[in-house]
Amino acid sequence: MSGILLAVFSVTVIGVLCSIMLAVASKVMAVETDDTAVRLRECLPGANCGACGFAGCDGYAAALASGAGTATNLCIPGGDPVSRQLGEILGVGFVDVIEQIAVVHCCGHSGNTGVKMEYQGVASCSAVKQLYGGRGSCSYGCLGFGDCAAVCPNGAICIEDGLARINTRLCTGCGLCARACPNGVIYTNADSITTLVTCSNLEKGAAVRKKCSNGCIGCHKCERECPDGAITVVNNLARIDYSKCGGCGRCAEVCTTKCIQLASFAGIFRTEHNDKAVDSA
Amino acid sequence: MDFRALIIILLSAVLVNNYVLRQFLGICPFLGVSKELGSATGMSIAVIFVMLMATAVTWPLQMYLLVPNGLGYLQTIVFILVIAALVQLVEIALKKYIPALYSALGVYLPLITTNCAVLGVTIANINKEYGFAESLVNAFGSGLGFFLAMVIFSGVRGRTEDSEPPEAFRGLPITLISAAILSLSFFGFNGVIENLFG
């Protein structure tokens, strides 16, 4: 009987000693793990893409938690929801995430520009581009066969009246369409831009007038009227420097051919057709 | 106990009595963690460390507590208890003082708690009636043997992952077959120690 008691006693003692040792060790050698960083990390998508400029999501969370005033709107994949969550944890206000978005620098649909030939070949922009620079009278603009729509992973692009239109609610700014466009009329830009030159034609004003009623004729009016000096006309085409643009929209007001448009993205680029696509999706 | 005897114990633990390839202990991490050289190395270093620590604690426990009191039958349960507590302690200490190593070892450290190779070494030390220093050398050698097997096998795994064996052999079967061939090749070390030092 004493044998079993001794066995139970010694195992118990060893167990208790071990547990005391572990308890003491966990107190003495406790590492102050930053709870905030862990919670911040849970909000982040975990893509480790590096878009925030830190070494992965862990790095960004640690930088945020360190209290050095790191901005909460740096996570591009997470977008606004993640920015809002980060702001709540840190107790700072919500900061809008500057997302990338694709924009079409052309407004030539069937209503304002014409065609120079009847094209019956392969229905693709890159094919039609081989024939005299496209079927449209303007060889700089949207070719209208939807090479961009074909590569878009989100179904955000559709062709309406021979012009590519981008649903900004579905667009993630990946830039695949910009690379697919043979004429290079699609660019990715920050979603905070307020005005957009919807023309890519580099010809002189008179030539542009003959081809498209909304083309940029290089009249310099926007350049003169812009209070921020953000617009310059280069090669007969107005270009907006968004780092200087204050977003007043004056250029869109004065534009002779209405080729500079207000890029209120709920407005001009989102057509009824696209809204239906969103609702059914 | 001379230096020569310790060398013999070390070499035979690494090559002749290799825990993974000759005694088939610790197969779980051998198959599970050997896909990449980096994690295989990390796991092996952790195993070496824990084997040494476990031997340093369990040998006195056996000799001065269990045997004198006639409690030899408690060996397994006491050893497991002590090894588990030790691994936890090592984990806490590493987290505090060497965070880099802690994050490198990651999940492998707690895994060692249930690694039968560690328990095997401590029990083998008792069964072979080694002294304390001999036990430590044996533990270190066993750990080195584990390291050697892991590193070699991660190289083999790299080749089998890239090659295209018949469909029935893909994945685990080809891994087990290559482990068996590697194990066979270690039989070549039979008698090496006797001929070197004998």
Interface residues (C-beta under 8 A of the other chain):
Chain A: G3 L6 A7 S10 V11 I14 G15 C18 S19 M21 L22 A25 S26 M29 A30 V31
Chain B: L61 L65 L66 N69 G70 L71 L74 I77 V78 L81 V82 A85 Q88 L89 I92 A93 K95 K96 Y97 P99
